[in-house]
């Protein structure tokens, strides 16, 4: 025995399970609480469906609407919301422990641009050869980065070593 497919969207007409509902007509006027059967008949007289717009209310709120049009409008609204949504990316900035001041300034401009755009920034400090024995230089550099962006960003992941790299993640405030 197969179960019927689950319908998505609002319940309407005979799918409404409550005995009594609060009814709002097509003009937005509150008609009041009435039996569901009676409300469905009134909606049919106007040529519309009885659609449950607030199922969690007591009694549920229903409105005289065209179900197809209602679903179409809801889908358009959802698509528009998805279009304007900004996903947060993780941008990476790579440095070396003995970075020059001018190079550091250029990297920091990029960090500030990424953070103001709303992205997270992963600062990677790569150690090569003998630099690995001077990890305090790397910590000092990452602390300097942290202080320079303190007004616009917060540290999400504090500096930690991963193999020959030291990582720190910054996110917008």
BAZA-81773 format. One record per residue: chain; x, y, z of N, C-alpha, C in turn. Coordinates in nm, 2 decimals, always signed. Example, Ala and Ser with C-alpha at 12.3 -4.5 7.8 and 13.67 -1.06 7.14 Angstrom:
+--------+--------+--------+--------+--------+--------+--------+--------+--------+--------+
! chaine !     nX !     nY !     nZ !    caX !    caY !    caZ !     cX !     cY !     cZ !
+--------+--------+--------+--------+--------+--------+--------+--------+--------+--------+
!      A !  +1.32 !  -0.57 !  +0.78 !  +1.23 !  -0.45 !  +0.78 !  +1.32 !  -0.33 !  +0.78 !
!      A !  +1.28 !  -0.22 !  +0.71 !  +1.37 !  -0.11 !  +0.71 !  +1.29 !  +0.00 !  +0.79 !
+--------+--------+--------+--------+--------+--------+--------+--------+--------+--------+
***
This chain:
+--------+--------+--------+--------+--------+--------+--------+--------+--------+--------+
! chaine !     nX !     nY !     nZ !    caX !    caY !    caZ !     cX !     cY !     cZ !
+--------+--------+--------+--------+--------+--------+--------+--------+--------+--------+
!      A !  +0.08 !  -0.12 !  +0.00 !  +0.00 !  +0.00 !  +0.00 !  +0.09 !  +0.12 !  +0.00 !
!      A !  +0.07 !  +0.21 !  -0.10 !  +0.15 !  +0.33 !  -0.11 !  +0.08 !  +0.45 !  -0.04 !
!      A !  +0.16 !  +0.53 !  +0.02 !  +0.10 !  +0.65 !  +0.08 !  +0.10 !  +0.76 !  -0.03 !
!      A !  +0.00 !  +0.85 !  -0.02 !  -0.02 !  +0.95 !  -0.12 !  +0.10 !  +1.05 !  -0.11 !
!      A !  +0.14 !  +1.12 !  -0.22 !  +0.25 !  +1.21 !  -0.21 !  +0.22 !  +1.33 !  -0.12 !
!      A !  +0.32 !  +1.38 !  -0.05 !  +0.30 !  +1.49 !  +0.04 !  +0.29 !  +1.62 !  -0.04 !
!      A !  +0.19 !  +1.69 !  -0.02 !  +0.17 !  +1.82 !  -0.10 !  +0.25 !  +1.93 !  -0.02 !
!      A !  +0.32 !  +2.01 !  -0.10 !  +0.39 !  +2.12 !  -0.03 !  +0.30 !  +2.24 !  -0.05 !
!      A !  +0.33 !  +2.34 !  +0.04 !  +0.25 !  +2.46 !  +0.03 !  +0.13 !  +2.46 !  +0.12 !
!      A !  +0.05 !  +2.56 !  +0.12 !  -0.06 !  +2.58 !  +0.22 !  -0.17 !  +2.48 !  +0.19 !
!      A !  -0.25 !  +2.44 !  +0.30 !  -0.36 !  +2.36 !  +0.28 !  -0.48 !  +2.45 !  +0.23 !
!      A !  -0.56 !  +2.39 !  +0.15 !  -0.68 !  +2.46 !  +0.10 !  -0.80 !  +2.37 !  +0.08 !
!      A !  -0.92 !  +2.43 !  +0.08 !  -1.05 !  +2.37 !  +0.07 !  -1.06 !  +2.24 !  +0.15 !
!      A !  -1.07 !  +2.13 !  +0.09 !  -1.10 !  +2.00 !  +0.17 !  -0.98 !  +1.95 !  +0.25 !
!      A !  -0.86 !  +2.01 !  +0.22 !  -0.74 !  +1.97 !  +0.30 !  -0.73 !  +2.03 !  +0.44 !
!      A !  -0.81 !  +2.13 !  +0.46 !  -0.81 !  +2.20 !  +0.59 !  -0.87 !  +2.11 !  +0.69 !
!      A !  -0.80 !  +2.08 !  +0.80 !  -0.84 !  +1.97 !  +0.89 !  -0.92 !  +2.03 !  +1.01 !
!      A !  -0.92 !  +2.15 !  +1.03 !  -0.99 !  +2.21 !  +1.15 !  -1.14 !  +2.22 !  +1.12 !
!      A !  -1.22 !  +2.21 !  +1.23 !  -1.36 !  +2.22 !  +1.22 !  -1.41 !  +2.37 !  +1.20 !
!      A !  -1.34 !  +2.46 !  +1.28 !  -1.38 !  +2.60 !  +1.27 !  -1.26 !  +2.68 !  +1.22 !
!      A !  -1.28 !  +2.78 !  +1.15 !  -1.17 !  +2.87 !  +1.10 !  -1.21 !  +3.01 !  +1.11 !
!      A !  -1.11 !  +3.10 !  +1.13 !  -1.13 !  +3.25 !  +1.12 !  -1.12 !  +3.28 !  +0.97 !
!      A !  -1.22 !  +3.35 !  +0.91 !  -1.22 !  +3.37 !  +0.77 !  -1.20 !  +3.52 !  +0.74 !
!      A !  -1.11 !  +3.54 !  +0.64 !  -1.09 !  +3.68 !  +0.58 !  -1.12 !  +3.67 !  +0.44 !
!      A !  -1.21 !  +3.76 !  +0.39 !  -1.25 !  +3.76 !  +0.25 !  -1.15 !  +3.81 !  +0.15 !
!      A !  -1.18 !  +3.81 !  +0.02 !  -1.09 !  +3.86 !  -0.08 !  -1.04 !  +4.00 !  -0.07 !
!      A !  -1.12 !  +4.08 !  +0.00 !  -1.09 !  +4.23 !  +0.02 !  -1.01 !  +4.25 !  +0.14 !
!      A !  -0.98 !  +4.15 !  +0.22 !  -0.91 !  +4.16 !  +0.35 !  -0.99 !  +4.19 !  +0.47 !
!      A !  -1.13 !  +4.18 !  +0.45 !  -1.22 !  +4.21 !  +0.56 !  -1.23 !  +4.08 !  +0.65 !
!      A !  -1.23 !  +4.10 !  +0.78 !  -1.24 !  +3.98 !  +0.87 !  -1.39 !  +3.95 !  +0.88 !
!      A !  -1.43 !  +3.83 !  +0.83 !  -1.57 !  +3.79 !  +0.84 !  -1.60 !  +3.73 !  +0.98 !
!      A !  -1.50 !  +3.66 !  +1.04 !  -1.52 !  +3.60 !  +1.17 !  -1.50 !  +3.45 !  +1.17 !
!      A !  -1.53 !  +3.39 !  +1.28 !  -1.51 !  +3.24 !  +1.30 !  -1.63 !  +3.17 !  +1.25 !
!      A !  -1.61 !  +3.07 !  +1.16 !  -1.72 !  +2.99 !  +1.11 !  -1.68 !  +2.85 !  +1.09 !
!      A !  -1.77 !  +2.76 !  +1.06 !  -1.74 !  +2.62 !  +1.03 !  -1.67 !  +2.62 !  +0.89 !
!      A !  -1.57 !  +2.52 !  +0.88 !  -1.49 !  +2.51 !  +0.76 !  -1.58 !  +2.49 !  +0.63 !
!      A !  -1.68 !  +2.40 !  +0.65 !  -1.77 !  +2.37 !  +0.53 !  -1.84 !  +2.49 !  +0.48 !
!      A !  -1.89 !  +2.57 !  +0.57 !  -1.96 !  +2.69 !  +0.54 !  -1.87 !  +2.79 !  +0.47 !
!      A !  -1.74 !  +2.80 !  +0.52 !  -1.64 !  +2.89 !  +0.46 !  -1.61 !  +2.85 !  +0.32 !
!      A !  -1.59 !  +2.72 !  +0.30 !  -1.56 !  +2.67 !  +0.17 !  -1.67 !  +2.70 !  +0.07 !
!      A !  -1.79 !  +2.68 !  +0.11 !  -1.91 !  +2.71 !  +0.02 !  -1.91 !  +2.86 !  -0.01 !
!      A !  -1.88 !  +2.95 !  +0.09 !  -1.88 !  +3.09 !  +0.06 !  -1.77 !  +3.13 !  -0.04 !
!      A !  -1.66 !  +3.07 !  -0.02 !  -1.54 !  +3.09 !  -0.11 !  -1.58 !  +3.05 !  -0.26 !
!      A !  -1.65 !  +2.93 !  -0.27 !  -1.69 !  +2.88 !  -0.40 !  -1.79 !  +2.98 !  -0.47 !
!      A !  -1.88 !  +3.04 !  -0.39 !  -1.97 !  +3.13 !  -0.44 !  -1.90 !  +3.25 !  -0.51 !
!      A !  -1.79 !  +3.29 !  -0.45 !  -1.71 !  +3.40 !  -0.51 !  -1.62 !  +3.36 !  -0.62 !
!      A !  -1.61 !  +3.23 !  -0.63 !  -1.52 !  +3.17 !  -0.74 !  -1.37 !  +3.16 !  -0.69 !
!      A !  -1.35 !  +3.15 !  -0.56 !  -1.21 !  +3.14 !  -0.51 !  -1.20 !  +3.01 !  -0.42 !
!      A !  -1.08 !  +2.99 !  -0.37 !  -1.06 !  +2.88 !  -0.28 !  -1.04 !  +2.93 !  -0.14 !
!      A !  -1.06 !  +2.85 !  -0.04 !  -1.04 !  +2.88 !  +0.10 !  -0.90 !  +2.83 !  +0.13 !
!      A !  -0.80 !  +2.92 !  +0.16 !  -0.66 !  +2.89 !  +0.17 !  -0.62 !  +2.92 !  +0.32 !
!      A !  -0.55 !  +2.82 !  +0.38 !  -0.51 !  +2.84 !  +0.52 !  -0.38 !  +2.92 !  +0.52 !
!      A !  -0.38 !  +3.04 !  +0.57 !  -0.27 !  +3.13 !  +0.57 !  -0.19 !  +3.13 !  +0.70 !
!      A !  -0.26 !  +3.10 !  +0.81 !  -0.19 !  +3.09 !  +0.94 !  -0.24 !  +2.96 !  +1.01 !
!      A !  -0.18 !  +2.85 !  +0.98 !  -0.23 !  +2.72 !  +1.04 !  -0.21 !  +2.71 !  +1.19 !
!      A !  -0.11 !  +2.78 !  +1.25 !  -0.08 !  +2.76 !  +1.39 !  -0.17 !  +2.85 !  +1.48 !
!      A !  -0.25 !  +2.94 !  +1.43 !  -0.33 !  +3.02 !  +1.51 !  -0.45 !  +2.93 !  +1.56 !
!      A !  -0.52 !  +2.99 !  +1.66 !  -0.63 !  +2.91 !  +1.72 !  -0.75 !  +3.00 !  +1.72 !
!      A !  -0.85 !  +2.98 !  +1.64 !  -0.86 !  +2.88 !  +1.53 !  -0.77 !  +2.93 !  +1.41 !
!      A !  -0.74 !  +2.84 !  +1.32 !  -0.66 !  +2.87 !  +1.20 !  -0.72 !  +2.98 !  +1.12 !
!      A !  -0.63 !  +3.07 !  +1.06 !  -0.68 !  +3.18 !  +0.98 !  -0.68 !  +3.14 !  +0.83 !
!      A !  -0.80 !  +3.15 !  +0.76 !  -0.81 !  +3.12 !  +0.62 !  -0.85 !  +3.24 !  +0.55 !
!      A !  -0.82 !  +3.24 !  +0.42 !  -0.85 !  +3.36 !  +0.33 !  -0.91 !  +3.31 !  +0.20 !
!      A !  -1.00 !  +3.39 !  +0.14 !  -1.05 !  +3.36 !  +0.01 !  -0.94 !  +3.40 !  -0.09 !
!      A !  -0.88 !  +3.30 !  -0.16 !  -0.77 !  +3.33 !  -0.26 !  -0.78 !  +3.23 !  -0.37 !
!      A !  -0.71 !  +3.26 !  -0.48 !  -0.69 !  +3.17 !  -0.59 !  -0.56 !  +3.09 !  -0.56 !
!      A !  -0.57 !  +2.96 !  -0.53 !  -0.46 !  +2.88 !  -0.49 !  -0.34 !  +2.89 !  -0.59 !
!      A !  -0.37 !  +2.87 !  -0.71 !  -0.26 !  +2.88 !  -0.81 !  -0.18 !  +3.01 !  -0.81 !
!      A !  -0.26 !  +3.12 !  -0.80 !  -0.19 !  +3.25 !  -0.80 !  -0.11 !  +3.27 !  -0.67 !
!      A !  -0.17 !  +3.22 !  -0.56 !  -0.10 !  +3.23 !  -0.43 !  +0.03 !  +3.16 !  -0.43 !
!      A !  +0.03 !  +3.03 !  -0.49 !  +0.16 !  +2.96 !  -0.49 !  +0.26 !  +3.02 !  -0.59 !
!      A !  +0.21 !  +3.08 !  -0.70 !  +0.30 !  +3.14 !  -0.79 !  +0.37 !  +3.26 !  -0.73 !
!      A !  +0.29 !  +3.34 !  -0.66 !  +0.34 !  +3.46 !  -0.59 !  +0.45 !  +3.42 !  -0.49 !
!      A !  +0.41 !  +3.32 !  -0.41 !  +0.51 !  +3.27 !  -0.31 !  +0.64 !  +3.22 !  -0.37 !
!      A !  +0.63 !  +3.15 !  -0.48 !  +0.75 !  +3.10 !  -0.55 !  +0.83 !  +3.22 !  -0.60 !
!      A !  +0.77 !  +3.32 !  -0.66 !  +0.84 !  +3.44 !  -0.71 !  +0.91 !  +3.51 !  -0.59 !
!      A !  +0.84 !  +3.52 !  -0.48 !  +0.90 !  +3.59 !  -0.36 !  +1.03 !  +3.51 !  -0.31 !
!      A !  +1.02 !  +3.38 !  -0.31 !  +1.13 !  +3.29 !  -0.27 !  +1.25 !  +3.31 !  -0.36 !
!      A !  +1.22 !  +3.31 !  -0.49 !  +1.33 !  +3.33 !  -0.59 !  +1.39 !  +3.46 !  -0.58 !
!      A !  +1.32 !  +3.57 !  -0.55 !  +1.37 !  +3.70 !  -0.54 !  +1.46 !  +3.71 !  -0.41 !
!      A !  +1.42 !  +3.64 !  -0.31 !  +1.50 !  +3.64 !  -0.18 !  +1.63 !  +3.57 !  -0.21 !
!      A !  +1.62 !  +3.46 !  -0.28 !  +1.74 !  +3.38 !  -0.31 !  +1.84 !  +3.46 !  -0.39 !
!      A !  +1.79 !  +3.54 !  -0.48 !  +1.87 !  +3.62 !  -0.57 !  +1.95 !  +3.73 !  -0.50 !
!      A !  +1.89 !  +3.79 !  -0.40 !  +1.96 !  +3.90 !  -0.32 !  +2.05 !  +3.85 !  -0.21 !
!      A !  +2.05 !  +3.72 !  -0.19 !  +2.12 !  +3.66 !  -0.08 !  +2.27 !  +3.66 !  -0.11 !
!      A !  +2.36 !  +3.70 !  -0.01 !  +2.50 !  +3.70 !  -0.03 !  +2.56 !  +3.59 !  +0.05 !
!      A !  +2.64 !  +3.50 !  -0.02 !  +2.71 !  +3.39 !  +0.04 !  +2.84 !  +3.44 !  +0.09 !
!      A !  +2.88 !  +3.40 !  +0.21 !  +3.01 !  +3.44 !  +0.26 !  +3.12 !  +3.35 !  +0.22 !
!      A !  +3.22 !  +3.41 !  +0.15 !  +3.33 !  +3.33 !  +0.11 !  +3.45 !  +3.34 !  +0.20 !
!      A !  +3.54 !  +3.25 !  +0.19 !  +3.67 !  +3.26 !  +0.26 !  +3.78 !  +3.29 !  +0.17 !
!      A !  +3.83 !  +3.41 !  +0.18 !  +3.94 !  +3.46 !  +0.10 !  +4.07 !  +3.43 !  +0.17 !
!      A !  +4.18 !  +3.40 !  +0.10 !  +4.31 !  +3.36 !  +0.17 !  +4.41 !  +3.47 !  +0.13 !
!      A !  +4.49 !  +3.51 !  +0.23 !  +4.60 !  +3.60 !  +0.21 !  +4.72 !  +3.52 !  +0.26 !
!      A !  +4.83 !  +3.51 !  +0.18 !  +4.95 !  +3.44 !  +0.21 !  +5.06 !  +3.53 !  +0.24 !
!      A !  +5.13 !  +3.51 !  +0.35 !  +5.25 !  +3.60 !  +0.38 !  +5.37 !  +3.51 !  +0.42 !
!      A !  +5.48 !  +3.57 !  +0.44 !  +5.60 !  +3.51 !  +0.49 !  +5.64 !  +3.59 !  +0.62 !
!      A !  +5.71 !  +3.52 !  +0.71 !  +5.74 !  +3.59 !  +0.84 !  +5.82 !  +3.72 !  +0.82 !
!      A !  +5.91 !  +3.72 !  +0.72 !  +5.99 !  +3.84 !  +0.71 !  +5.95 !  +3.93 !  +0.59 !
!      A !  +5.82 !  +3.96 !  +0.59 !  +5.75 !  +4.04 !  +0.48 !  +5.80 !  +4.18 !  +0.49 !
!      A !  +5.82 !  +4.25 !  +0.38 !  +5.86 !  +4.39 !  +0.38 !  +5.74 !  +4.48 !  +0.41 !
!      A !  +5.76 !  +4.60 !  +0.46 !  +5.65 !  +4.69 !  +0.50 !  +5.56 !  +4.72 !  +0.38 !
!      A !  +5.61 !  +4.75 !  +0.27 !  +5.52 !  +4.78 !  +0.15 !  +5.44 !  +4.66 !  +0.11 !
!      A !  +5.50 !  +4.54 !  +0.11 !  +5.42 !  +4.42 !  +0.08 !  +5.31 !  +4.40 !  +0.18 !
!      A !  +5.35 !  +4.42 !  +0.31 !  +5.25 !  +4.41 !  +0.42 !  +5.13 !  +4.50 !  +0.40 !
!      A !  +5.16 !  +4.63 !  +0.36 !  +5.06 !  +4.73 !  +0.34 !  +4.96 !  +4.69 !  +0.23 !
!      A !  +5.02 !  +4.63 !  +0.12 !  +4.94 !  +4.59 !  +0.01 !  +4.85 !  +4.47 !  +0.05 !
!      A !  +4.90 !  +4.38 !  +0.12 !  +4.82 !  +4.26 !  +0.17 !  +4.71 !  +4.31 !  +0.27 !
!      A !  +4.74 !  +4.41 !  +0.35 !  +4.64 !  +4.46 !  +0.45 !  +4.53 !  +4.53 !  +0.38 !
!      A !  +4.56 !  +4.60 !  +0.27 !  +4.45 !  +4.67 !  +0.19 !  +4.36 !  +4.56 !  +0.13 !
!      A !  +4.41 !  +4.45 !  +0.09 !  +4.33 !  +4.34 !  +0.04 !  +4.24 !  +4.28 !  +0.15 !
!      A !  +4.31 !  +4.26 !  +0.27 !  +4.23 !  +4.21 !  +0.38 !  +4.11 !  +4.30 !  +0.41 !
!      A !  +4.14 !  +4.43 !  +0.42 !  +4.03 !  +4.52 !  +0.45 !  +3.93 !  +4.53 !  +0.35 !
!      A !  +3.96 !  +4.51 !  +0.22 !  +3.86 !  +4.51 !  +0.11 !  +3.77 !  +4.39 !  +0.13 !
!      A !  +3.84 !  +4.27 !  +0.15 !  +3.76 !  +4.15 !  +0.16 !  +3.66 !  +4.15 !  +0.28 !
!      A !  +3.71 !  +4.21 !  +0.39 !  +3.62 !  +4.21 !  +0.51 !  +3.51 !  +4.31 !  +0.49 !
!      A !  +3.54 !  +4.42 !  +0.43 !  +3.43 !  +4.52 !  +0.41 !  +3.33 !  +4.47 !  +0.30 !
!      A !  +3.37 !  +4.37 !  +0.22 !  +3.28 !  +4.31 !  +0.12 !  +3.19 !  +4.20 !  +0.19 !
!      A !  +3.23 !  +4.17 !  +0.32 !  +3.15 !  +4.07 !  +0.40 !  +3.21 !  +3.93 !  +0.39 !
!      A !  +3.33 !  +3.91 !  +0.35 !  +3.39 !  +3.78 !  +0.34 !  +3.48 !  +3.76 !  +0.46 !
!      A !  +3.50 !  +3.63 !  +0.49 !  +3.60 !  +3.59 !  +0.59 !  +3.74 !  +3.59 !  +0.52 !
!      A !  +3.84 !  +3.61 !  +0.60 !  +3.98 !  +3.61 !  +0.55 !  +4.06 !  +3.51 !  +0.63 !
!      A !  +4.13 !  +3.42 !  +0.56 !  +4.22 !  +3.33 !  +0.62 !  +4.36 !  +3.38 !  +0.59 !
!      A !  +4.43 !  +3.41 !  +0.70 !  +4.57 !  +3.46 !  +0.68 !  +4.66 !  +3.35 !  +0.71 !
!      A !  +4.74 !  +3.31 !  +0.60 !  +4.83 !  +3.20 !  +0.61 !  +4.98 !  +3.25 !  +0.61 !
!      A !  +5.05 !  +3.20 !  +0.70 !  +5.19 !  +3.24 !  +0.72 !  +5.27 !  +3.12 !  +0.69 !
!      A !  +5.35 !  +3.12 !  +0.58 !  +5.43 !  +3.00 !  +0.55 !  +5.57 !  +3.02 !  +0.59 !
!      A !  +5.62 !  +2.92 !  +0.66 !  +5.76 !  +2.91 !  +0.71 !  +5.84 !  +2.82 !  +0.62 !
!      A !  +5.97 !  +2.87 !  +0.58 !  +6.05 !  +2.79 !  +0.50 !  +6.19 !  +2.78 !  +0.57 !
!      A !  +6.25 !  +2.66 !  +0.57 !  +6.38 !  +2.64 !  +0.62 !  +6.40 !  +2.68 !  +0.76 !
!      A !  +6.50 !  +2.76 !  +0.79 !  +6.53 !  +2.80 !  +0.93 !  +6.42 !  +2.89 !  +0.99 !
!      A !  +6.33 !  +2.95 !  +0.91 !  +6.23 !  +3.03 !  +0.96 !  +6.14 !  +2.96 !  +1.06 !
!      A !  +6.13 !  +2.83 !  +1.05 !  +6.05 !  +2.74 !  +1.13 !  +6.09 !  +2.75 !  +1.28 !
!      A !  +6.22 !  +2.78 !  +1.30 !  +6.27 !  +2.78 !  +1.44 !  +6.24 !  +2.92 !  +1.50 !
!      A !  +6.19 !  +3.02 !  +1.42 !  +6.15 !  +3.15 !  +1.48 !  +6.00 !  +3.18 !  +1.46 !
!      A !  +5.93 !  +3.09 !  +1.53 !  +5.78 !  +3.10 !  +1.52 !  +5.73 !  +3.23 !  +1.59 !
!      A !  +5.80 !  +3.28 !  +1.68 !  +5.76 !  +3.40 !  +1.75 !  +5.75 !  +3.52 !  +1.66 !
!      A !  +5.83 !  +3.52 !  +1.55 !  +5.82 !  +3.63 !  +1.45 !  +5.69 !  +3.62 !  +1.38 !
!      A !  +5.65 !  +3.50 !  +1.35 !  +5.52 !  +3.47 !  +1.28 !  +5.40 !  +3.52 !  +1.37 !
!      A !  +5.41 !  +3.48 !  +1.50 !  +5.31 !  +3.52 !  +1.60 !  +5.30 !  +3.68 !  +1.61 !
!      A !  +5.41 !  +3.74 !  +1.61 !  +5.41 !  +3.89 !  +1.62 !  +5.35 !  +3.95 !  +1.50 !
!      A !  +5.38 !  +3.89 !  +1.38 !  +5.32 !  +3.94 !  +1.25 !  +5.16 !  +3.92 !  +1.25 !
!      A !  +5.12 !  +3.81 !  +1.30 !  +4.97 !  +3.78 !  +1.30 !  +4.90 !  +3.87 !  +1.41 !
!      A !  +4.98 !  +3.90 !  +1.52 !  +4.92 !  +3.99 !  +1.62 !  +4.91 !  +4.13 !  +1.56 !
!      A !  +5.01 !  +4.17 !  +1.48 !  +5.01 !  +4.30 !  +1.41 !  +4.89 !  +4.31 !  +1.31 !
!      A !  +4.86 !  +4.20 !  +1.24 !  +4.75 !  +4.20 !  +1.15 !  +4.62 !  +4.21 !  +1.23 !
!      A !  +4.61 !  +4.14 !  +1.34 !  +4.49 !  +4.14 !  +1.42 !  +4.46 !  +4.29 !  +1.47 !
!      A !  +4.57 !  +4.36 !  +1.52 !  +4.55 !  +4.49 !  +1.57 !  +4.51 !  +4.59 !  +1.45 !
!      A !  +4.57 !  +4.57 !  +1.33 !  +4.54 !  +4.66 !  +1.22 !  +4.39 !  +4.65 !  +1.18 !
!      A !  +4.33 !  +4.54 !  +1.19 !  +4.19 !  +4.52 !  +1.15 !  +4.09 !  +4.51 !  +1.26 !
!      A !  +4.14 !  +4.54 !  +1.38 !  +4.05 !  +4.53 !  +1.50 !  +3.92 !  +4.60 !  +1.49 !
!      A !  +3.92 !  +4.72 !  +1.42 !  +3.80 !  +4.80 !  +1.42 !  +3.70 !  +4.74 !  +1.32 !
!      A !  +3.73 !  +4.66 !  +1.22 !  +3.64 !  +4.61 !  +1.13 !  +3.62 !  +4.46 !  +1.13 !
!      A !  +3.71 !  +4.39 !  +1.20 !  +3.70 !  +4.24 !  +1.20 !  +3.73 !  +4.18 !  +1.34 !
!      A !  +3.68 !  +4.06 !  +1.36 !  +3.72 !  +3.99 !  +1.49 !  +3.78 !  +3.86 !  +1.45 !
!      A !  +3.86 !  +3.81 !  +1.54 !  +3.94 !  +3.68 !  +1.51 !  +3.84 !  +3.57 !  +1.54 !
!      A !  +3.82 !  +3.49 !  +1.43 !  +3.73 !  +3.37 !  +1.45 !  +3.81 !  +3.25 !  +1.49 !
!      A !  +3.93 !  +3.23 !  +1.43 !  +4.02 !  +3.12 !  +1.47 !  +4.15 !  +3.18 !  +1.50 !
!      A !  +4.20 !  +3.17 !  +1.63 !  +4.32 !  +3.23 !  +1.67 !  +4.44 !  +3.15 !  +1.60 !
!      A !  +4.56 !  +3.22 !  +1.59 !  +4.67 !  +3.16 !  +1.52 !  +4.71 !  +3.02 !  +1.57 !
!      A !  +4.73 !  +2.93 !  +1.48 !  +4.77 !  +2.79 !  +1.52 !  +4.86 !  +2.74 !  +1.41 !
!      A !  +4.95 !  +2.65 !  +1.45 !  +5.04 !  +2.59 !  +1.35 !  +4.98 !  +2.46 !  +1.29 !
!      A !  +4.99 !  +2.45 !  +1.16 !  +4.96 !  +2.33 !  +1.08 !  +5.07 !  +2.30 !  +0.99 !
!      A !  +5.16 !  +2.21 !  +1.04 !  +5.27 !  +2.17 !  +0.96 !  +5.37 !  +2.29 !  +0.96 !
!      A !  +5.40 !  +2.34 !  +0.84 !  +5.49 !  +2.45 !  +0.82 !  +5.42 !  +2.58 !  +0.81 !
!      A !  +5.29 !  +2.58 !  +0.83 !  +5.21 !  +2.71 !  +0.82 !  +5.14 !  +2.75 !  +0.95 !
!      A !  +5.13 !  +2.88 !  +0.96 !  +5.05 !  +2.93 !  +1.08 !  +4.93 !  +2.99 !  +1.02 !
!      A !  +4.81 !  +2.96 !  +1.07 !  +4.68 !  +3.01 !  +1.02 !  +4.61 !  +3.09 !  +1.12 !
!      A !  +4.53 !  +3.19 !  +1.07 !  +4.44 !  +3.27 !  +1.15 !  +4.32 !  +3.30 !  +1.06 !
!      A !  +4.20 !  +3.30 !  +1.12 !  +4.08 !  +3.33 !  +1.04 !  +4.02 !  +3.46 !  +1.10 !
!      A !  +3.99 !  +3.56 !  +1.01 !  +3.92 !  +3.68 !  +1.05 !  +3.78 !  +3.68 !  +0.99 !
!      A !  +3.68 !  +3.74 !  +1.06 !  +3.55 !  +3.75 !  +1.01 !  +3.50 !  +3.89 !  +1.04 !
!      A !  +3.41 !  +3.95 !  +0.95 !  +3.36 !  +4.08 !  +0.97 !  +3.29 !  +4.10 !  +1.11 !
!      A !  +3.30 !  +4.21 !  +1.17 !  +3.22 !  +4.24 !  +1.29 !  +3.08 !  +4.25 !  +1.27 !
+--------+--------+--------+--------+--------+--------+--------+--------+--------+--------+
***
